Amino acid sequence: MTYKEMETTLMNELRLYHHPIAITFLTTDKEVEQFKEKTNYVVPIKPLTFCQWETAARMQGKTVLGTEKTLACSNAKVSFGWHDIDANEIKSQLKYTVDLEQAERFFRSKPSFPKNTLKAVSVGPLGDCSMPPSVVHFYCDSIQSYHLAIDYMAATDTHPLHTQLMMSSAACGGAVWSFQQCAFNFSTPCSGSYNAGKTERGESYVFIPGKHIEAVVERLCTRIRLHGTSSITRPGDYFPGGDVCKNCPLIGFKSEESCKDCEKKGL
């Protein structure tokens, strides 16, 4: 399947609100040049957070090429190996922890790239990929997350799924962990994601390694061919999660005119 076909299938069948975000970690100057030659991309006018790069990708359909110089978030810089964990970074976590010792220990346990091994990061719609993505990041609701998880488990023969939830660094750290472990990841957004305008509906985060995304989409397509639907929770209903009281046949609706016909017939 092409990346465009994968995105179209995911958008249509799971009723996603946003483009799936293809995150590509570029580790050499050659990869950066290849990306620039192949891709129609934009760059931040001034430094922004990683989540704000992703907003352009998921909501505006833009592919963003970001570097250390155009990244404003120190949490993301630590995740990408562009910034040391210093006293200021540790103090920034105190609002989450009981003391400085715990803040430092929690911070140092987060996944990250080795220092200065990452040249740049691109984020853009999956369908516009010019290079294989490192990770595909979904902003989705809980039922859409469930469907993605179920298809991932079936496609990769993995059960149960173990995921990572971190203090802050949900998007950047979550993507790094998924890439490094080559594993599915699920988490909530960071605490500031809603009031900072990064999420709109309190969406969940799903991360799927780029190496596995085609197998997941193919599993979704196979399920549709076999069962005639993309929905697991309500087979036969095209909308994922369209479940009503465990599919009770007594819960149904029809037009008012139909009800009048039934009354005439004594039904």
NUNU-619308 format. One record per atom (N, C-alpha, C): residue in three letters; z, x, y. Coordinates in steps of 0.001 Angstrom, whole numbers, plus 524288, in hexadecimal, padded with zeros to 5 digits. Each point is the difference from the previous one (the first is absolute). Layout:
N
AlaZXY...
//
This chain:
267
Met80000803437FB56Met800007FCBD804AAMet800008036C804E5Thr7FD777FE308040EThr8004E802B8804FAThr805197FE89802B9Tyr8019880328803D0Tyr804BF7FEBE802DDTyr7FF6B7FAE780308Lys7FB4D7FEE9801D3Lys7FF007FB14802BALys800B57FB617FC4CGlu7FE04800807FB36Glu800B07FBD67FC22Glu805BE7FF377FEA0Met802E0804557FF95Met805977FF8E7FED4Met802CE7FD0580456Glu7FEF48017F804DAGlu802AA7FD5E80456Glu7FE947FA3C8003EThr7FB127FEC87FF5FThr7FE527FA8880031Thr802BB7FCD37FBCDThr8004A802197FB4FThr802987FD467FBB3Thr805C17FF1580138Leu802AC80416801D0Leu805947FF8680132Leu800FD7FC2680477Met7FCD4800498040FMet800B47FC7B80475Met7FF217FA577FE6FAsn7FBDA7FF027FCFBAsn7FEA47FAA67FE8FAsn803B27FDB87FBF3Glu8012A803097FBFFGlu802F17FDDC7FB97Glu805E37FFCE800EDLeu8021D803B580304Leu8059C7FFFB8010ELeu8014B7FDC18055FArg7FBEE7FE62802DFArg800B17FDBB80532Arg803478039380382Leu7FEA18050C7FFFFLeu802E0803C580331Leu7FF477FEC9805CBTyr8040A8010580302Tyr7FFC27FF2D805A8Tyr7FD738049C802C4His80049804947FD9AHis7FE4C804D380281His7FC7D803257FC5FHis7FCDC8036B80258His7FD07803BF7FCDEHis803C48035C7FCCEPro7FEE4800E17FB01Pro802E3804197FD38Pro7FEDA80539802A6Ile804068031C800E2Ile7FF5D804E0802EEIle7FF3D8048D7FC45Ala7FB978029C8007DAla7FF0A804C87FD09Ala8024D8048E8030CIle803EC8028B7FDB8Ile8026C8049280260Ile7FDEE804D77FD34Thr7FDDB8039D802EDThr7FDED804C97FDAFThr802B3804B88026BPhe80293803067FCA3Phe8029F804BF801B7Phe7FC22804887FF93Leu7FECC802578046CLeu7FC2B8044180041Leu802ED8052A8006CThr7FF6E803497FC0EThr80348804B17FFA4Thr7FD348051B8015FThr7FAE37FFC8800DCThr7FD28804C08016BThr7FC697FEE7804A5Asp7FE918042F802C2Asp7FC567FF6A8045FAsp7FAC67FDEC7FE13Lys7FE6F8018F7FB4ALys7FB147FE2D7FDD3Lys800117FA217FF25Glu8045B7FDF47FDFDGlu8006D7FA5B7FF34Glu7FFC47FD1880534Val802728022E80401Val7FFE57FD8580526Val7FA6A7FFCA80211Glu7FD16804377FF62Glu7FA9A80025801D7Glu7FC907FC3F7FCEAGln800CE7FFC07FADFGln7FD147FC497FCC3Gln801137FA6F801C1Phe804F17FEDE80112Phe8016D7FAC9801D3Phe7FD327FEC380520Lys8000B803A4803A0Lys7FD8E7FF118051ALys7FA1B7FF2E7FF87Glu7FD90802C77FC66Glu7FA587FF867FF4BGlu7FE827FAB97FD95Lys803567FDF67FC94Lys7FEB07FB4E7FD07Lys801EB7FAE78026EThr803A18004F803ADThr802F87FB6880186Thr7FF587FE8C805B5Asn7FFAC7FAF3800EDAsn8002D7FDEF8054CAsn805C07FF0380148Tyr8025F8036480320Tyr805A47FFC9800C3Tyr8016D80025805CAVal804E67FEAB80116Val802218006380544Val804F08035E7FFBDVal801D6801B780496Val804DC8030B8004FVal8038B7FD708040APro805238008C7FF7BPro803927FDCA803E4Pro7FF258027180562Ile800177FCCD80413Ile7FF6C801F880551Ile804B28035580179Lys804937FE567FE3FLys804C880304800BFLys803567FF697FB13Pro803EC803437FF47Pro803037FFC67FB27Pro802517FA997FEEBLeu7FF577FE4C7FB2ALeu802097FAF57FE39Leu802DA800D27FAD8Thr802B17FBFB7FE2EThr8028E800577FAE7Thr7FBFB7FF467FBA8Phe8016E801AB7FB50Phe7FC987FF2F7FB77Phe7FF107FA327FF20Cys804077FCCD800A8Cys7FF677FA577FF4FCys7FC1B7FDBC803E1Gln7FFD58023B804B5Gln7FC3E7FE27803EEGln7FA77801BD7FEA7Trp7FF66804947FD91Trp7FAD48016A7FDEETrp7FE4C7FBD17FC18Glu8039D7FE827FCA7Glu7FEBA7FC357FBEBGlu7FEC07FA9980243Thr8025C7FEAC80469Thr7FECC7FAFE80275Thr7FA397FFAF80164Ala7FDD38044680203Ala7FA69800198013EAla7FCB87FF4F7FB19Ala801D1802317FBA3Ala7FD0B7FF9E7FB1CAla800477FA8C7FDB5Arg804A77FDD67FF90Arg800A27FB0D7FD35Arg7FE6F7FB4380337Met8008B8005C8053EMet7FEF47FB6C80342Met7FAE28005E80307Gln7FE5A804B88015FGln7FB3C8009B80310Gln7FB7B8022C7FCCAGly80118801887FB24Gly7FBD3802127FCB1Gly7FE118054F801A7Lys8034D8030D802ACLys7FE7380531801CFLys802058042B7FC3EThr7FD0F8043C7FF97Thr801C3804897FD0CThr801F28040A803E1Val804F0801767FF5FVal8029080394803ADVal800D8805467FD62Leu7FEAE8041B802C1Leu8012D8054A7FE3BLeu8047C8020880354Gly8046F801167FD73Gly80498801B9802D7Gly801AB8057E7FE7DThr8025B802AA803AAThr801F78054D7FF19Thr805908006180214Glu802528048D7FF45Glu8054D800D6801F6Glu8004C7FEF8805D9Lys7FC0D8018E802E3Lys800127FF76805B1Lys7FFA87FA57801CCThr7FDB77FC9F7FCC9Thr7FF6C7FA8980196Thr803F57FC6F7FD5BLeu803E98024B7FD7ELeu8040F7FCFC7FD5CLeu8050E8003880327Ala802117FB718017FAla804A87FFCC8034FAla8050A7FF5C7FCDECys7FFA17FE457FB2FCys804A97FEC77FCE6Cys801FE804D97FD23Ser804D4801928012DSer8021F804A57FD7BSer801337FF157FA3BAsn8014F7FB267FE93Asn800D17FEC87FA7AAsn7FB098010C7FCE0Ala7FB967FE2280213Ala7FB07800DB7FD56Ala7FE94805C57FFFALys80139802C88043ALys7FEE0805A580026Lys802F2802D87FBABVal804DB7FE677FF00Val802F9802587FBB8Val7FD647FEC07FACDSer7FE5C7FB147FF43Ser7FD6B7FE6E7FB23Ser7FB0C803247FF02Phe7FD2C8013F80430Phe7FB05802B87FF7EPhe80088805F48004CGly804CB801F880041Gly800D4805A780028Gly7FEB68027380533Trp8002D7FCDF8042FTrp7FEA9801EB80532Trp804C4800D28037BHis8049A7FF247FDE3His804B58008080332His804AA801177FC77Asp8035E8038E801B8Asp804B18013A7FCF7Asp804247FBBF800B8Ile803657FF8D7FC2BIle804797FC8880086Ile80427802EB8031DAsp800847FEB5804F6Asp803C0802B48035AAsp804937FC5E8014BAla8037B801E18034FAla804B57FD058014EAla7FEB57FAC480289Asn7FBFC7FFEA80352Asn7FE887FB1B80292Asn7FDFC7FBFA7FC17Glu7FCED801D57FC2CGlu7FE0B7FC687FC09Glu8047C7FDAD7FCD0Ile803A98034F7FEA4Ile804767FE267FCE8Ile803377FC0A8031ELys800EF8012D804FCLys802FD7FC608034ELys7FD3D7FACD800A5Ser7FABD800067FFC8Ser7FD147FB1B8009CSer800E87FC3D7FB7FGln8020E801FD7FBA4Gln800F97FCB17FB76Gln8059A7FDE77FFCFLeu8033B8018A803CBLeu8057C7FE657FFE8Leu800BE7FA148003BLys7FC467FD4A80257Lys8008C7FA4A8004ALys7FFAF7FD797FA9ETyr7FE16802FB7FC17Tyr7FF8C7FDEF7FAB7Tyr80457801DA7FC5AThr802B5804458016DThr803718029B7FC40Thr805AB80024801D5Val80371801A07FC6DVal805997FFFE8013BVal801A7804D480311Asp7FD1C8044D7FF6DAsp80151804BE802E8Asp7FB56803B87FFFFLeu800968046B802B8Leu7FBC4803CC80078Leu7FE96802717FAC4Glu803E3800F77FCC6Glu7FEF1802697FAECGlu7FC807FC887FCB9Gln801357FAFB7FFF8Gln7FCC37FC5F7FCFBGln7FA937FF828026DAla7FFAD7FFE88052EAla7FAF57FFA4802ADAla7FC80804907FE84Glu80234804C58000AGlu7FCDD804927FE9FGlu7FE5A7FFD87FA49Arg803937FE837FC9AArg7FEC87FFD97FA6AArg7FBC67FBF27FEDCPhe800697FB7380276Phe7FC0C7FBED7FF39Phe7FAB8801CB80217Phe8000980261804A4Phe7FB1F801A98026FPhe7FD3F804117FC9AArg802F1803BC7FDFCArg7FDA3804317FCF0Arg7FE307FE2D7FAA2Ser801907FB5D7FE6BSer7FE4A7FDF77FAF0Ser7FAC17FD2980056Lys7FDF17FF56804BDLys7FB0F7FD3B800A3Lys7FB6B803677FE34Pro7FBF27FD907FDD1Pro7FB67803107FE74Pro7FD14801F2804CDSer7FDB0804957FF86Ser7FCFA802298045BSer7FC32804147FDFCPhe7FC0E8012280328Phe7FC6B804437FEC9Phe802A58053380146Pro7FEC1804167FD17Pro801E18052A80187Pro7FE2B801388058ALys8030380309802BDLys7FEEF800F980581Lys7FA8E8023F800E8Asn7FD347FD97803B1Asn7FAD9801C5801D1Asn7FBE08004A7FBADThr8006E7FCAC7FC0AThr7FBE67FFC17FBF7Thr7FC2C7FB8F80106Leu801417FC9C803B2Leu7FCAF7FB898012FLeu7FD54800E380540Lys7FAD27FF938000BLys7FD04800E2804C7Lys7FF7B7FB118034EAla7FF167FB977FD6FAla7FF2A7FB16802D0Ala800BC7FB7B7FC37Val800797FB5080248Val8008A7FB357FCE2Val7FC3A7FBF880235Ser7FD087FD817FC93Ser7FCA17FBBE801CDSer802017FADA7FDCBVal7FF9F7FBEA80324Val801457FAB97FE42Val7FB927FC6B801BAGly7FE467FCA07FC74Gly7FBBF7FC7680151Gly7FF6D7FBDB7FBDCPro7FCC37FC0E800E7Pro7FF287FBF27FC18Pro7FDE3802597FAEBLeu801F07FE137FBADLeu7FE33801ED7FAF0Leu7FA177FFA57FF86Gly7FDC47FBD3801FDGly7FA677FF267FF75Gly7FCA1803DC802F4Asp8024D802DD8039BAsp7FD08803C880320Asp800CB8059F7FE34Cys80271800B17FB83Cys8012E8054D7FE23Cys7FB0B8034A7FF66Ser8002C804C480209Ser7FBC4803BC7FF2BSer801A9804447FC37Met8052C800487FF01Met80238803BC7FC52Met8040C7FD1B7FCB0Pro800F3801C47FB3EPro803E67FD5E7FCBDPro805527FFE6802B0Pro802797FB7280055Pro8051A7FFB180294Pro8044D802747FCB3Ser803EF8020C8029BSer804958020D7FD3ESer8037F7FB8A7FE3BVal800A77FC218036AVal803557FB777FEFEVal7FD997FB51802CBVal8009A7FB607FDB8Val7FE6E7FB30802A5Val804FB7FCFA80144His800C57FEE780504His804BC7FD72801E7His7FEBE7FA6580185Phe802E27FC507FDA4Phe7FF567FA6D80110Phe8049C7FDF58032CTyr7FED27FD0F80428Tyr803E87FCDD802BDTyr7FF467FA717FDECCys803B77FDF37FD04Cys7FF147FAFC7FD70Cys805197FD0D7FF32Asp7FF977FB127FE5DAsp804BA7FCF97FF06Asp801F3801057FA73Ser8045F7FD9C7FE98Ser802888014A7FB0BSer7FCC17FE537FB48Ile7FD447FB988005BIle7FCD27FE3B7FB97Ile7FB33803737FF53Gln7FD868017B80457Gln7FB9C803A57FFA2Gln801CC8053A7FDBCSer804AF801BE80188Ser80239804CB7FDD1Ser800BC7FF7E7FA20Tyr801DA7FB7A7FE61Tyr800E47FF0F7FA6DTyr7FAE4800527FCF1His7FBED7FD8E80205His7FAF0800207FD5CHis7FDF0805967FF8CLeu80075802FE8043BLeu7FE41805747FFDBLeu803268031F7FC04Ala805117FF097FFD0Ala8035D802CE7FC4AAla7FE9F7FE9D7FA5DIle7FF307FB0A7FEF0Ile7FEB67FE4E7FAAFIle7FAD4802607FE39Asp7FC1B7FFE280367Asp7FAEA802367FE8EAsp8005B805EF7FF6FTyr803458027D8032DTyr800BD805A97FF6ETyr80282801427FABFMet804027FD0A7FE92Met802A3800FE7FB0AMet7FC497FF5A7FB6AAla7FCCD7FBE480031Ala7FC4C7FF107FBC0Ala7FBD18043B7FFD8Ala7FE04801798049AAla7FBB2803C48003DAla801AC805797FE5AThr804E88016580122Thr801D3805537FEE4Thr803C0800357FB5DAsp800F07FB807FD84Asp8038E7FFB97FB85Asp805618022780174Thr802147FDFD80456Thr80504801C88020DThr803CD7FB6D80058His8049E800A27FDA5His803FB7FBE480079His8054F8022A7FE64Pro804127FEED80311Pro7FFF77FD7E80529Pro7FE68803D48043DLeu7FF267FDEF804B7Leu7FEA5803558046FLeu804FD801C9802C3His80025804F580164His80457802178030FHis7FDF18017D8055BThr802867FE248040FThr7FE15800EC80549Thr80421802CD80345Gln7FE57801CC8049DGln8035A802FA80380Gln800F07FD018050FLeu804DA7FF5F8017BLeu801577FDB080508Leu80332803FE80308Met7FE3280146804BCMet8028C8040580316Met801D27FDE480542Met80406802678022FMet801837FED88055BMet7FBB98020D80390Ser7FDE07FC8380337Ser7FB928016280356Ser7FBB3802847FCA8Ser7FBE7801E780265Ser7FBB1802987FD2BSer7FD837FC877FBD1Ala800467FADB8009CAla7FDF47FC8D7FBEDAla7FA25800B87FF35Ala7FCFC7FFF58043CAla7FA4E8006C7FF83Ala7FE51805957FECCCys801E4803B88031FCys7FE56805707FF3ECys8025E802477FB03Gly805237FF8D7FF6DGly80293802167FB60Gly7FE687FD257FB11Gly7FF3F7FAD48006FGly7FE4D7FCFD7FB75Gly7FAAE801AB7FE0BAla7FC7780129803A6Ala7FAC1801C17FE7FAla8002D805747FDA0Val803308036B80248Val800748054E7FDEAVal8022A7FFDC7FA74Trp8040C7FCE07FF23Trp8024C7FF9A7FABETrp7FBFD7FDFC7FC0DSer7FD167FBEB8016FSer7FC127FDCA7FC7DSer7FBD88040A7FEA4Phe7FE5F80313803E6Phe7FC0A804087FF21Phe80216804587FC82Gln8049D801EE80138Gln80225804667FD10Gln8015E7FE8D7FA61Gln801DB7FB407FF34Gln8017B7FE457FAC2Gln7FB777FD6C7FD1BCys7FBB37FF09802D0Cys7FB867FD177FDE4Cys801F57FAF97FD6EAla802E97FCF480317Ala8028D7FB597FDEFAla8000D7FBA28040DPhe800227FB3C7FE0BPhe8009D7FB548033CPhe805208005880302Asn7FFF37FE1C804CFAsn804D27FFC580309Asn800407FADB802F1Phe804BD7FE0C80083Phe800FD7FB22802DAPhe804D5800C780359Ser7FFC67FE22804D9Ser804A78005C8034ASer7FFBC7FBED80452Thr8046D7FF5080290Thr800187FCFB804D8Thr7FE288038A8046BPro7FEBC7FDD580495Pro7FECD8035480483Pro804F68029380210Cys7FF5C80397803BBCys8047D80253802A2Cys802C97FBE180351Ser804C38013C8018DSer803257FC39802F2Ser7FD867FE888053EGly7FD3F8039480269Gly7FDC97FEEA80522Gly7FA6E7FDFA7FFE3Ser7FDEC7FF007FB56Ser7FA6B7FEC87FFA9Ser7FEA57FAC58027BTyr803907FC3D7FFCETyr7FEC07FAD780229Tyr8006480002805F3Asn80479801C480210Asn800937FFBE805B1Asn7FCC780424802C9Ala7FDDE803C17FD15Ala7FC8A803E280261Ala7FA437FE5F7FFA0Gly7FF0F7FB5D7FDE2Gly7FAB17FE067FFBFGly7FCBA8023A7FBA2Lys8028F802657FC27Lys7FD0A802647FBB9Lys7FEC67FC177FBB3Thr8034E7FC167FF54Thr7FEEF7FBCB7FC44Thr800B77FAD2802D4Glu7FD8F7FBED7FDDDGlu800157FAEB80297Glu803037FBE17FCEBArg800148008B7FADCArg802507FBF67FCADArg8044F802317FC76Gly80200804928013DGly803C08026E7FC7FGly7FD7D8016B7FAD2Glu7FB26801E480039Glu7FD05801207FB45Glu802AB8040F7FC86Ser7FEAD7FFD27FB02Ser8019A8040B7FC54Ser7FBDC804457FFE7Tyr801918049F7FE3BTyr7FC68804627FF76Tyr7FEEC800FD7FA3BVal7FB0F800727FEB0Val7FE5B801A47FAC2Val7FC8C804CD8009APhe8010E803F17FCD5Phe7FCDE804CD80003Phe7FDC9800D47FA8BIle7FAE1800CA7FFACIle7FD748010C7FB03Ile7FD038052280078Pro800E7803B47FC77Pro7FD19804FD80049Pro7FA1F7FF0F7FFF1Gly7FD3B8031680315Gly7FA4E7FF6B80028Gly7FD838008B7FAABLys8024B803327FCA2Lys7FDDD800C87FAB8Lys8003D7FB117FCB4His803637FC548016DHis800CC7FB537FCD0His7FDAF7FB0980256Ile7FE3680036804E5Ile7FE877FB24802A2Ile7FB727FD3B7FD52Glu7FC27802E27FE24Glu7FB8C7FD6E7FD75Glu801BB7FD437FAFEAla80368802757FCF7Ala801DB7FD9C7FB24Ala803037FAFD80124Val802F87FFEB80447Val802FB7FB5880170Val7FC557FB8F8017CVal7FBFD801368031FVal7FC4D7FBED8019EVal7FCD97FE117FB49Glu7FE86803897FC95Glu7FD257FE607FB53Glu803597FC807FC87Arg80512801227FFB1Arg803867FCA27FCFFArg800397FA928026FLeu800407FFBA80533Leu7FFEA7FAFA802B2Leu7FB057FCFE7FEACCys7FB8E802AF80017Cys7FB007FD747FEC9Cys7FFDB7FE217FA5AThr8021E8031B7FC6DThr800307FE717FA80Thr803537FB187FF5CArg804617FFD7802A8Arg8036E7FB6F7FFABArg7FD467FB1E80209Ile7FCF08009D80411Ile7FD187FB868021DIle7FBF17FE217FC0EArg7FD41803B57FD8CArg7FC097FE7B7FC1CArg8027B7FD3B7FB58Leu8048B801D17FE5ELeu8027C7FDC77FB5CLeu802A67FACC8010FHis802407FF78804A7His8033F7FB6980118His7FDFF7FCA58047BGly7FBBD801AF80273Gly7FD9E7FCD08040FGly803137FFD080515Thr8039A80394800C1Thr803397FFDA804B2Thr8024C8055580112Ser80147800E5804F1Ser802B5804D380164Ser805E47FF437FFF3Ser801C57FB2A7FF67Ser8058D7FEDB80047Ser802A7800967FAB8Ile80466802D180000Ile8032E800707FB46Ile803F77FB937FFD4Thr8023D7FEBA8048AThr804447FC3C80019Thr7FE397FA637FF1AArg7FB087FEE3800FEArg7FE0B7FABA7FF10Arg7FA63800477FE0CPro7FF3A801077FAFAPro7FAAF8006A7FDDEPro7FCB97FB2C80156Gly7FB3B800FA801A8Gly7FC8B7FBBF8017BGly7FFC87FF21805D6Asp803E580207802E2Asp8001B7FF8B805A8Asp7FE1E8051F80251Tyr7FC1B7FFD080364Tyr7FDB5804CB80217Tyr803C4802F280382Phe804077FD5B8021APhe803638029A803C8Phe804A68027E7FD4APro800A38052580086Pro80461802977FD5DPro805367FE2080220Gly8034E7FE1C7FC7CGly8051F7FE2D801A7Gly8002A7FA3E8013DGly7FBBB7FD2C7FF0AGly7FFF37FA6B80101Gly802E47FD247FBB5Asp80508800F47FF8AAsp803117FDE67FBB3Asp803717FB8A801F7Val800567FBD47FCFDVal803477FB9380173Val803857FEA57FB66Cys804F68012780080Cys803E97FE8F7FC10Cys7FE248011B7FA74Lys7FE7D804F07FF13Lys7FE4A801BA7FADALys7FB927FC9B7FDD7Asn7FC667FE7E80388Asn7FB497FD177FE7EAsn801307FA9D7FDB5Cys804427FD96801C1Cys801727FAD37FE05Cys7FB947FC24800EDPro7FDFF7FD567FBF3Pro7FB987FC5E800A5Pro801777FB1680309Leu805177FF0B800C9Leu8019C7FB54802E1Leu7FF9C800C5805E1Ile7FF6B804DD801ABIle7FF9F8011480599Ile7FA3E8006E8016BGly7FDEF7FBFB80295Gly7FA797FFFA80170Gly7FF1F7FC8A804AFPhe7FB6C8004D8023DPhe7FEC57FD09804AFPhe7FA5D7FE0D7FFB6Lys7FEF97FB9A80273Lys7FAAA7FDFA80045Lys7FF687FCEC8050DSer7FB3C7FE5C8012CSer7FF097FD47804E5Ser802757FA907FFE9Glu801167FDDC804A0Glu8026E7FADD80065Glu7FC6F7FBC97FDCDGlu7FAE3800A4800B0Glu7FC4E7FC2A7FDEDGlu8004E7FFD07FA11Ser800A5804837FD8CSer80079800237FA50Ser804CF7FCFA7FE43Cys8043880060802FBCys804CA7FD357FEA5Cys7FF267FA1E80040Lys7FCF77FE23803EBLys7FEE07FA718007DLys7FCC47FE0F7FB62Asp7FC60803357FE2CAsp7FCE57FE9B7FB69Asp803757FF527FB3ACys803DA803857FF85Cys803897FFA77FB89Cys8033C7FB0680036Glu801987FE64804C7Glu8031B7FB3D80092Glu7FCE07FB2D7FE6ALys7FAF28000980162Lys7FCA17FB9D7FE9BLys7FF707FF907FA19Lys7FFF28046A7FD76Lys7FF398000F7FA5FLys8051E7FF6D7FD03Gly8044A7FF9E802FEGly805057FF5B7FD7EGly8021A804E97FD9CLeu7FE2180484801E2Leu801D2804FF7FDE6Leu804CC801F5802E7
//
